[in-house]
């Protein structure tokens, strides 16, 4: 069986505030979407692997978000938790087509 990718529209680029997170839900998956200072848009799973903090509510600095519960530092581009903590959240590919923002997810 072949794995398909589904492109899901989540808004326009202007709907994404710079250096702040935005929560979006696709199916049963809650995703944190970030527009970085350089204008790039990234998407990661919206729950910290430590205690489930909502990452979209965290503080954004460069390419990192700090979990609002216990300050875990997570890379927004690849989902990796930064040392000394360990763990990872899923990252999702993002496409921007003529200012429309799409998240790519596994389709059925």
C-alpha distances in whole Angstrom, upper triangle without the diagonal:
4,7,9,13,16,19,22,25,28,31,33,34,38,36,36,39,40,40,38,35,34,31,29,26,23,21,22,23,26,26,30,30,33,35,37,40,39,37,34,31,29,27,26,26,29,30,32,31,34,35,33,35,34,34,34,38,38,41,39,41,40,36,36,36,39,37,40,40,41,41,38,37,34,33,31,29,27,28,30,33,36,38,40,37,34,30,28,26,23,24,22,22,24,25,29,29,33,33,30,28,25,23,19,17,13,12,10
4,6,10,13,16,19,23,25,28,30,31,35,34,33,36,37,37,36,33,31,29,27,24,21,20,22,21,25,24,27,28,30,32,34,37,36,34,30,28,26,24,24,24,27,29,31,30,33,35,32,34,33,32,32,36,36,39,37,38,37,33,34,34,37,36,39,39,40,39,36,35,32,30,29,27,25,26,28,31,34,37,39,36,33,29,26,25,21,21,19,19,21,22,25,26,29,30,27,25,22,20,16,14,11,10,9
4,7,10,13,16,20,22,25,27,28,31,30,29,32,33,33,32,29,28,26,23,21,17,17,18,18,21,21,24,24,27,28,30,34,32,30,27,25,22,20,20,20,24,25,27,26,30,31,29,30,29,28,28,32,33,35,33,35,33,30,30,30,33,32,35,36,36,36,33,32,28,27,25,23,21,22,24,28,31,33,35,33,29,26,23,21,17,18,15,15,18,19,22,23,27,27,24,22,18,16,13,10,7,7,8
4,7,10,13,16,19,22,24,25,29,27,27,30,31,31,30,27,26,24,21,19,16,15,18,17,20,19,22,22,25,26,28,32,30,28,25,22,21,19,19,20,23,25,27,27,31,32,29,30,28,27,27,31,32,34,32,34,32,29,29,30,32,32,34,35,36,36,33,32,28,26,24,22,21,22,25,28,31,34,36,34,31,27,24,21,18,17,14,14,16,16,19,20,23,24,21,19,15,14,10,9,6,5,7
4,7,10,13,16,19,20,21,25,24,23,26,27,28,27,24,22,21,18,17,13,14,16,15,17,16,19,19,21,23,25,28,27,25,21,19,17,16,16,17,20,23,25,25,29,30,27,28,26,24,24,28,29,30,28,30,29,25,26,27,29,29,31,33,34,33,30,29,25,24,21,19,19,20,23,26,29,32,34,32,29,25,22,19,16,14,11,10,12,12,16,16,20,20,18,15,12,10,6,6,5,5,8
4,6,10,13,16,18,19,22,21,21,24,26,26,25,22,20,19,15,14,11,12,15,14,16,15,18,17,20,21,24,27,26,24,21,18,17,15,16,17,19,22,25,25,29,30,26,27,25,24,23,26,28,29,28,30,29,25,26,26,29,28,31,32,34,33,31,29,26,24,21,20,20,20,24,27,30,33,35,33,30,27,23,20,16,15,11,11,11,12,14,15,18,18,15,13,9,8,6,5,6,5,8
4,7,10,12,14,16,19,18,18,21,22,24,23,20,18,17,14,14,11,13,16,14,16,14,16,15,17,18,21,24,23,20,18,15,14,13,15,16,19,22,24,26,29,30,26,27,24,22,21,25,26,28,26,28,26,24,25,25,28,27,29,31,33,32,30,28,25,23,20,19,19,20,24,26,29,33,35,32,30,27,23,20,17,15,11,10,9,8,11,11,15,15,11,9,6,6,5,7,9,9,12
4,6,9,12,14,17,15,15,19,21,22,21,18,15,14,11,10,8,10,14,12,13,12,14,13,16,17,20,23,23,20,17,14,14,12,14,15,17,20,23,25,28,28,24,24,21,20,19,22,24,26,24,27,26,23,24,23,26,26,27,29,31,30,29,27,24,23,19,19,20,20,24,26,29,33,35,32,30,27,23,20,17,15,11,11,9,10,11,12,15,14,10,8,5,5,6,8,10,10,13
4,6,8,11,13,12,13,16,19,20,19,17,14,13,10,11,10,13,16,15,14,13,14,12,15,15,19,22,21,18,16,13,14,13,16,17,18,21,24,26,29,29,26,25,22,21,18,21,23,25,23,26,25,23,24,23,26,26,27,29,32,30,29,28,25,23,20,19,21,21,25,27,30,34,36,33,32,29,25,21,19,17,13,12,10,9,10,10,12,11,7,6,4,7,9,11,14,14,17
4,7,9,11,9,10,13,16,17,16,13,10,10,7,9,9,13,15,13,12,11,11,9,12,13,16,19,20,16,15,12,12,11,14,15,15,19,22,24,27,27,23,22,19,18,15,18,20,22,20,23,22,21,21,20,23,23,24,26,29,27,26,25,22,21,18,18,20,20,23,25,28,32,34,31,30,27,23,20,18,16,13,13,10,10,10,12,13,11,8,6,6,7,10,12,16,16,19
4,7,8,6,8,11,14,17,15,14,11,12,10,12,13,16,19,17,15,13,13,11,12,12,16,18,18,15,14,12,13,13,16,18,17,21,24,27,29,29,25,24,20,19,16,19,21,22,20,23,22,21,22,21,24,24,25,28,30,28,28,27,24,23,19,19,22,22,26,27,30,33,35,33,32,29,26,23,21,18,16,15,12,11,10,11,11,9,6,6,8,10,13,16,19,19,22
4,5,5,7,10,13,16,15,14,12,14,13,16,16,20,22,20,18,16,15,12,13,11,15,16,16,12,13,11,13,14,18,20,20,24,26,29,31,31,28,26,22,21,18,20,22,22,20,22,21,21,22,22,25,25,26,29,31,29,29,27,25,23,19,20,22,23,26,28,30,34,36,34,33,31,28,24,23,20,17,16,12,11,8,9,9,6,4,5,9,12,15,18,21,22,25
4,5,5,8,10,13,13,13,12,14,14,17,18,22,23,21,19,16,15,11,10,8,11,13,13,9,9,8,11,13,17,19,19,23,25,28,30,30,27,25,22,20,17,19,20,20,18,19,18,18,19,19,23,24,25,28,30,28,27,25,23,21,17,17,20,21,25,26,28,32,34,32,32,29,26,23,22,19,16,15,11,10,8,9,9,5,6,6,10,12,16,19,22,23,27
4,5,7,9,13,12,13,12,15,15,19,20,24,25,23,21,18,16,13,12,9,12,13,14,10,12,11,14,16,19,21,21,24,26,29,31,31,28,26,22,20,17,19,20,20,18,20,19,19,21,20,23,24,25,28,30,28,28,26,24,23,19,20,23,24,27,28,29,33,35,34,33,31,28,26,24,21,20,19,15,14,11,13,11,8,9,10,13,16,19,22,26,26,30
4,6,10,12,11,11,9,12,12,15,17,21,22,20,18,15,14,11,11,10,13,15,16,12,13,11,14,14,17,19,18,22,24,27,29,29,25,23,20,18,14,16,18,18,17,20,19,19,20,19,22,22,23,26,28,26,27,25,23,22,18,19,22,22,26,27,29,32,34,32,32,30,27,24,23,20,18,18,15,15,12,14,13,10,9,9,12,14,18,20,24,25,28
4,6,9,8,8,7,10,11,15,17,20,21,19,16,13,11,8,7,6,9,11,13,10,10,8,10,11,14,17,16,19,21,24,26,26,23,21,17,15,12,14,15,15,13,16,16,15,16,15,18,19,20,23,25,23,23,21,19,18,15,16,19,19,22,23,25,29,30,29,29,27,24,21,20,17,16,16,13,13,12,14,14,11,11,9,12,13,17,19,23,24,27
4,6,6,7,8,12,13,17,19,23,24,21,18,15,12,10,8,6,9,10,12,10,11,10,12,13,16,18,17,20,21,24,26,26,23,20,17,15,11,13,14,13,11,14,14,15,15,14,17,18,18,22,24,21,22,20,19,18,15,17,20,20,23,23,24,28,30,28,28,27,24,22,22,19,18,18,16,17,15,18,17,13,14,13,16,16,20,22,26,28,31
4,6,8,10,14,16,20,22,25,26,23,20,17,13,10,7,5,6,6,9,7,9,9,11,13,16,18,17,20,21,24,26,26,24,21,18,15,12,13,13,12,9,11,11,12,13,13,16,17,18,22,23,20,21,18,17,16,13,15,18,19,21,22,22,26,28,26,27,26,23,21,21,19,18,18,16,17,15,18,18,14,16,14,17,17,21,23,27,29,32
4,7,10,13,16,20,22,25,25,22,19,16,12,10,7,6,5,6,9,9,10,10,11,13,14,17,15,18,18,21,22,23,21,18,15,12,10,11,10,8,6,7,8,9,10,9,12,14,15,18,19,16,17,15,14,13,11,13,17,16,18,19,19,22,24,23,24,23,21,19,20,17,18,18,16,18,17,21,21,18,18,16,18,18,21,23,27,29,33
4,7,10,13,17,19,23,23,19,16,13,10,8,6,7,8,9,13,12,12,11,11,12,13,15,13,15,16,20,21,21,18,15,12,10,7,8,8,7,6,10,11,11,11,9,11,13,13,16,18,16,16,15,14,14,12,14,17,16,19,19,20,23,24,23,24,22,20,18,19,17,17,18,16,19,18,21,22,18,18,16,18,17,21,22,26,28,31
4,7,10,13,16,19,19,16,12,10,6,6,5,7,9,12,15,13,13,10,10,9,10,12,9,12,14,17,19,18,16,13,10,7,4,6,7,8,8,11,13,12,11,9,11,11,12,15,17,15,16,14,13,13,10,13,16,14,17,17,19,22,24,22,22,20,18,15,16,14,14,16,15,17,17,20,21,18,17,14,16,15,18,19,22,25,28
4,7,10,13,16,16,14,10,8,6,5,6,9,12,15,17,14,14,11,11,9,11,11,9,13,15,18,20,19,16,14,10,9,5,8,10,12,12,15,16,15,14,12,14,14,14,17,19,18,18,17,16,16,13,15,17,16,19,19,22,25,27,24,24,22,19,16,16,15,14,16,14,16,16,19,20,17,15,13,14,13,16,17,21,22,25
4,7,10,13,13,10,7,6,5,6,9,12,15,18,20,18,17,13,12,10,10,10,7,11,14,17,19,18,14,13,9,9,6,9,11,14,14,18,19,17,16,14,15,14,14,17,19,19,18,18,16,17,14,16,18,16,19,19,22,25,27,24,24,21,18,15,15,14,13,16,14,17,17,20,22,19,17,14,14,12,15,16,19,20,23
4,7,10,10,8,6,5,6,7,11,13,17,20,21,19,17,13,12,10,10,10,9,12,16,18,21,20,16,15,12,12,9,12,15,17,17,21,21,19,19,16,18,17,18,20,22,22,21,21,18,19,15,17,18,17,20,21,24,28,29,26,25,22,19,16,14,14,12,14,13,15,16,18,20,17,15,12,11,10,13,13,16,17,20
4,6,7,6,4,6,9,10,14,17,20,23,25,22,20,16,15,11,12,10,9,12,16,18,21,20,16,16,13,13,12,15,17,20,20,24,24,22,21,19,21,19,20,21,24,24,23,23,20,20,17,19,19,18,21,22,25,29,30,27,26,22,19,16,14,14,13,15,14,17,18,20,22,20,17,14,13,11,13,12,14,15,17
4,6,5,7,8,11,12,16,18,21,25,25,23,20,17,15,12,12,11,12,14,18,19,22,22,18,19,16,16,15,18,20,23,22,26,26,23,23,21,23,21,23,24,26,26,25,24,21,21,18,19,19,18,21,23,26,30,31,28,26,23,20,16,14,14,11,14,13,15,17,19,21,20,16,14,11,9,10,9,11,11,13
4,6,8,10,14,15,19,22,25,28,29,26,24,20,19,15,15,13,14,16,19,20,23,22,19,20,18,18,18,21,23,26,26,29,29,26,26,24,25,23,25,25,28,28,27,27,24,24,21,22,22,20,23,25,28,32,33,30,28,24,21,17,15,16,14,16,17,19,21,22,25,23,20,17,14,12,12,10,11,10,12
4,7,10,13,16,19,23,25,29,30,27,25,21,19,15,14,11,12,13,17,17,20,19,16,17,15,17,17,19,21,25,25,28,29,26,25,22,24,21,22,23,25,26,24,25,22,23,21,22,21,19,22,23,27,30,31,27,25,22,19,16,14,15,14,17,18,21,23,25,27,26,22,19,17,14,15,12,12,13,14
4,6,10,12,16,19,22,25,26,24,22,18,16,12,10,8,8,10,14,15,18,17,14,15,13,14,14,17,18,21,21,24,25,22,21,19,20,18,20,20,22,23,21,21,18,19,17,18,17,15,18,20,23,26,28,24,22,19,16,12,11,12,11,14,15,18,20,23,25,23,20,17,15,12,12,10,11,13,14
4,7,10,13,17,19,23,24,22,20,16,14,10,9,6,6,8,12,14,16,15,12,12,10,10,10,13,15,18,18,21,22,20,18,16,17,15,16,17,20,20,19,19,16,17,15,17,17,14,17,18,22,25,26,23,21,18,15,12,11,12,11,15,15,18,20,22,25,22,20,16,15,12,14,12,14,16,18
4,6,10,13,16,19,20,18,16,13,10,6,6,5,5,8,11,14,17,16,13,12,10,9,8,12,13,16,15,18,19,16,15,13,15,14,16,17,19,19,17,17,14,14,12,13,14,12,15,16,20,23,25,21,20,17,14,10,9,9,9,12,12,15,17,20,22,19,17,14,12,9,11,11,14,16,19
4,7,10,12,16,18,16,14,11,8,6,5,6,5,8,11,14,16,16,13,11,8,6,5,9,10,12,12,15,16,13,12,10,12,12,13,15,17,16,15,15,12,12,9,12,13,11,14,15,18,21,23,20,19,17,14,11,10,9,10,12,12,15,16,19,21,19,17,13,13,11,13,14,17,19,22
4,7,10,13,14,12,11,7,6,4,7,9,8,12,14,17,19,20,16,15,12,9,7,11,11,13,11,14,14,12,12,11,14,14,16,18,20,18,17,16,13,13,9,11,13,12,15,17,19,23,25,22,22,19,16,13,12,10,9,11,9,12,13,16,18,15,14,10,11,9,12,14,17,19,23
4,6,9,11,9,8,6,5,6,9,11,11,14,15,18,20,21,18,16,13,10,8,11,11,11,8,11,11,9,10,9,13,14,15,18,20,17,17,15,12,11,8,10,13,12,15,16,18,22,24,22,22,20,17,14,14,12,11,12,11,13,13,17,18,15,14,11,13,12,15,17,20,23,26
4,7,8,6,6,4,7,9,12,15,15,18,19,22,24,24,22,19,16,13,11,13,13,13,10,11,10,10,11,11,15,17,18,21,23,20,19,17,15,13,10,11,14,15,18,19,20,24,26,24,24,23,20,18,17,14,14,13,11,12,12,15,16,12,13,11,13,13,16,19,22,24,28
4,5,5,5,6,8,11,13,16,16,19,19,22,23,25,22,20,18,14,13,14,13,12,8,9,7,7,9,10,14,16,18,21,22,19,18,15,14,12,9,10,14,14,17,18,18,22,24,23,23,22,19,18,18,15,15,15,13,14,14,17,18,15,16,14,16,16,18,21,24,27,30
4,5,7,9,11,14,17,20,19,22,22,25,26,27,25,23,20,17,15,17,15,13,9,9,7,9,11,12,15,18,20,23,24,20,20,17,16,14,12,13,17,18,19,20,20,23,25,25,26,25,23,21,21,18,19,18,16,17,16,19,19,16,18,16,19,19,22,25,28,30,34
4,6,9,11,15,17,21,21,24,24,26,28,30,28,25,23,20,18,20,18,16,12,12,9,10,13,15,18,21,23,26,26,23,23,19,18,15,13,13,16,18,20,21,21,24,27,27,27,26,23,22,22,19,18,17,15,16,14,17,17,15,17,16,18,19,21,24,27,30,34
4,6,10,13,16,20,20,23,24,26,28,29,27,25,22,19,17,19,18,17,13,13,11,11,14,15,19,21,23,26,27,24,23,20,19,16,13,13,17,18,21,22,23,26,29,28,28,26,24,22,21,18,17,15,13,13,11,14,14,11,13,12,15,16,19,22,25,27,31
4,7,10,13,17,18,21,22,24,26,28,25,23,21,17,16,18,18,17,13,13,11,10,13,14,18,20,22,25,26,23,22,19,17,14,11,10,13,15,18,20,21,24,27,26,25,24,21,19,18,14,13,12,9,10,9,13,14,11,13,11,13,13,15,18,22,24,28
4,7,10,14,15,18,19,22,24,25,22,21,18,15,13,16,16,16,13,14,12,10,13,13,17,18,20,23,24,22,21,18,15,13,9,9,12,14,17,19,20,24,26,25,24,22,19,17,15,12,11,9,7,8,8,12,14,11,11,8,10,10,13,15,19,21,25
4,7,11,12,15,16,18,21,22,19,18,16,13,11,15,14,15,12,13,12,9,11,11,15,16,19,21,22,20,18,16,12,10,6,6,9,10,13,16,17,21,23,22,21,18,15,13,11,8,7,7,6,9,10,14,16,14,14,10,10,9,11,13,17,19,23
4,7,9,12,13,16,19,19,17,16,13,11,10,14,14,15,13,15,14,11,12,11,15,15,17,20,21,19,17,15,12,11,7,8,9,9,13,15,17,21,23,21,19,17,13,10,9,6,5,7,7,10,12,16,18,16,14,11,10,7,10,11,14,17,20
4,6,9,10,12,15,16,13,13,11,9,9,13,13,14,13,15,15,12,11,10,13,13,15,17,18,17,15,13,10,9,7,8,8,6,10,12,15,18,20,18,16,13,10,7,6,4,6,9,10,14,16,19,22,20,18,14,13,10,11,11,14,17,20
4,6,8,10,13,13,10,11,9,8,9,13,13,16,15,18,18,15,14,12,14,12,15,16,17,16,14,14,11,11,10,11,11,8,11,12,16,19,21,17,16,12,9,6,5,6,8,11,13,17,19,22,25,22,20,17,15,12,13,12,14,17,19
4,7,10,12,12,8,8,6,5,6,9,10,13,14,17,18,15,13,11,12,10,12,13,15,15,13,13,11,12,11,13,13,10,13,13,16,20,21,18,17,14,11,8,9,10,11,14,15,19,20,24,26,23,21,18,17,14,15,15,17,20,22
4,6,9,8,5,5,5,6,9,10,11,14,15,18,19,17,14,12,12,9,11,11,12,13,11,13,11,13,12,15,14,11,13,12,15,18,19,15,14,12,10,8,10,11,14,17,18,22,24,27,30,27,25,21,20,17,18,17,19,22,24
4,5,6,5,5,7,6,10,11,10,13,14,16,18,16,13,10,9,7,9,9,9,10,8,10,8,11,12,15,14,10,11,9,12,14,15,12,11,9,8,7,10,12,15,19,20,24,26,29,31,29,27,24,23,20,21,20,21,24,26
4,6,6,8,10,10,14,15,14,16,17,19,20,18,15,13,12,10,12,11,11,12,9,11,10,13,14,16,14,10,10,9,12,14,14,10,9,6,7,7,10,13,16,20,22,25,28,31,34,31,30,26,25,21,22,20,21,24,26
4,6,8,11,11,15,15,14,16,18,19,21,19,16,14,12,9,11,9,8,10,8,11,11,14,16,19,17,13,12,10,12,13,13,9,9,8,10,10,14,16,20,23,25,29,31,34,37,34,33,29,28,25,25,24,25,28,30
4,6,9,11,14,14,14,17,19,21,23,21,18,15,13,9,10,8,8,11,10,13,13,17,18,21,19,16,15,13,15,17,16,12,13,12,13,12,16,18,21,25,26,30,32,35,37,34,33,29,28,25,26,25,26,29,30
4,6,9,12,12,12,15,17,20,22,20,17,14,13,9,10,8,10,12,11,13,13,16,16,19,18,14,15,13,16,18,18,14,14,12,12,11,13,16,18,22,23,27,29,32,34,31,29,26,25,22,23,21,23,25,27
4,6,9,8,9,12,14,17,20,18,15,11,10,6,6,6,8,9,9,12,12,15,15,18,18,14,15,13,16,18,18,15,15,14,13,12,15,16,18,22,23,26,27,31,33,30,28,25,24,22,23,22,24,27,29
4,6,6,7,11,13,16,18,17,14,11,10,7,7,8,11,11,11,13,12,15,13,17,17,14,16,14,17,20,20,17,17,16,14,12,14,15,16,20,20,23,24,28,29,26,25,21,21,19,21,20,22,25,27
4,5,5,8,9,13,15,13,10,7,7,5,7,9,11,10,10,10,9,11,10,13,14,11,13,12,14,17,18,16,16,14,12,10,12,12,14,17,17,21,22,25,27,24,23,19,19,17,19,19,22,24,27
4,6,8,9,13,15,13,11,8,10,9,9,12,14,13,13,13,12,13,11,14,15,13,16,15,17,21,22,19,19,18,16,13,14,13,14,17,16,19,20,23,24,21,20,17,17,16,18,19,22,24,27
4,7,9,13,15,15,13,9,9,8,6,10,12,11,13,13,13,15,13,17,18,16,18,16,18,21,22,19,20,19,18,15,17,17,18,20,20,23,23,26,27,24,23,20,21,19,22,22,25,28,30
4,6,10,13,12,10,6,5,5,5,8,10,8,10,10,10,12,11,15,16,14,15,14,15,18,19,17,18,17,16,14,17,16,18,20,20,23,24,27,28,25,24,21,22,20,23,23,26,29,32
4,7,10,11,8,6,5,7,7,11,12,9,10,10,11,12,11,15,17,15,16,15,15,18,19,17,19,19,18,17,19,18,20,21,21,24,24,27,28,25,25,22,23,22,25,25,28,31,34
4,7,7,6,4,6,9,10,14,14,11,12,10,10,10,9,12,15,13,15,14,14,17,19,18,19,18,17,16,17,16,18,19,18,21,21,24,25,22,22,20,21,20,23,24,27,30,33
4,6,5,6,8,12,13,16,16,12,12,10,10,10,10,12,15,14,15,14,13,16,18,18,19,19,18,18,19,17,19,20,20,22,22,26,27,23,24,22,23,22,24,26,29,32,35
4,6,8,11,14,16,19,19,15,15,11,11,9,9,10,13,14,14,15,14,17,19,19,20,20,18,18,19,17,18,18,18,20,20,23,24,22,23,20,22,21,23,25,28,31,35
4,7,10,13,16,19,18,15,14,10,9,6,5,7,10,10,11,12,12,15,17,17,17,17,15,14,15,13,15,15,15,18,18,22,23,21,21,19,19,18,20,22,25,28,31
4,7,10,13,15,14,11,10,6,5,4,5,8,10,9,10,9,9,13,15,14,15,14,13,13,14,13,15,17,17,20,21,24,26,23,23,20,21,19,21,22,25,28,31
4,6,9,12,12,9,8,6,5,7,6,10,12,10,11,10,10,14,15,14,15,14,13,12,14,13,15,17,17,21,21,25,27,24,23,20,21,19,21,22,25,28,31
4,6,9,8,5,5,5,6,9,10,13,14,12,12,10,10,13,14,12,14,14,13,13,16,16,18,21,21,24,25,29,30,27,27,24,24,22,24,24,27,30,33
4,6,6,5,5,7,8,11,11,15,15,12,13,10,12,14,14,12,13,13,13,12,15,16,18,21,22,25,26,30,32,28,28,24,24,22,24,24,26,29,32
4,6,6,8,10,11,14,15,18,19,16,16,14,15,17,17,15,17,16,16,15,18,19,21,24,24,27,28,31,33,29,29,26,26,24,26,26,28,31,34
4,6,8,11,13,16,17,21,20,17,17,14,16,17,16,14,16,16,16,16,19,20,23,26,26,30,31,34,36,33,32,28,28,26,28,27,29,32,34
4,6,9,12,15,17,20,20,17,16,13,13,14,13,11,13,14,15,16,19,21,24,27,27,31,32,36,38,34,34,30,30,28,29,29,31,34,36
4,6,9,13,14,18,18,15,14,11,11,12,12,10,13,14,15,15,18,19,22,25,25,29,30,34,35,32,32,28,29,26,28,28,30,33,36
4,6,10,12,15,15,12,11,7,8,9,9,7,9,10,11,12,15,16,20,22,24,27,29,32,34,31,31,27,27,24,26,25,28,31,33
4,7,9,12,12,10,9,6,6,8,9,8,10,10,11,11,15,15,18,20,21,25,26,30,32,29,29,25,25,23,24,24,27,30,33
4,6,9,9,6,6,4,6,9,11,9,10,9,8,8,11,11,14,17,18,21,23,27,29,26,26,22,22,19,21,21,23,26,29
4,6,6,5,5,6,7,11,13,12,12,11,9,9,11,10,13,14,15,19,20,24,26,24,24,20,20,18,19,19,22,25,29
4,6,6,8,9,11,15,17,15,15,13,11,9,10,8,10,11,12,15,17,21,23,20,20,16,16,14,16,17,20,23,26
4,6,8,11,12,16,19,17,16,14,11,11,10,7,9,9,10,14,15,19,21,20,19,16,16,14,14,16,19,22,25
4,6,9,11,14,17,15,14,12,8,8,8,6,9,10,12,15,18,21,24,22,22,18,17,14,15,15,17,21,24
4,7,9,13,15,13,11,9,5,5,6,5,9,11,14,17,20,23,26,24,23,19,18,15,15,15,17,21,24
4,6,9,12,10,8,6,4,6,9,9,13,15,17,21,23,27,29,27,27,23,22,19,19,19,20,24,27
4,7,9,6,5,5,5,8,11,12,16,18,20,24,26,29,32,30,29,25,24,21,22,22,23,27,29
4,6,6,7,8,9,11,14,15,18,20,22,26,27,31,33,31,31,27,27,24,25,25,26,30,33
3,5,6,9,11,14,17,18,22,24,26,29,31,35,37,35,35,31,31,28,28,28,30,33,36
4,7,10,13,16,19,20,24,26,28,32,34,37,40,37,37,33,33,30,31,30,31,35,38
4,7,10,13,16,18,22,24,26,30,32,36,38,36,35,31,31,28,28,27,29,32,34
4,7,11,14,16,20,22,25,28,31,34,37,35,34,30,29,26,26,25,26,29,32
4,7,10,13,16,19,22,26,28,32,35,32,31,27,26,23,22,21,22,26,28
4,7,9,13,16,18,22,25,28,31,29,28,24,22,19,19,18,19,22,25
4,6,10,13,16,19,22,25,28,26,25,21,19,16,16,15,16,20,22
4,7,10,13,17,20,23,26,24,22,18,16,13,12,11,12,16,19
4,7,9,13,16,19,22,21,19,15,14,10,10,10,12,16,19
4,6,10,13,16,19,18,16,12,10,7,6,7,10,13,16
4,7,10,13,17,16,14,11,9,6,5,8,11,13,17
4,7,10,13,12,10,7,6,5,6,9,13,15,19
4,6,10,9,8,6,5,6,8,11,14,16,20
4,6,6,5,5,6,9,11,15,18,19,22
4,5,5,7,8,11,13,16,19,20,23
4,6,8,11,14,16,20,23,23,26
4,6,10,13,16,19,22,23,26
4,7,10,13,16,19,20,23
4,7,10,13,17,17,21
4,6,10,13,14,17
4,6,10,12,15
4,7,9,13
4,6,10
4,7
4
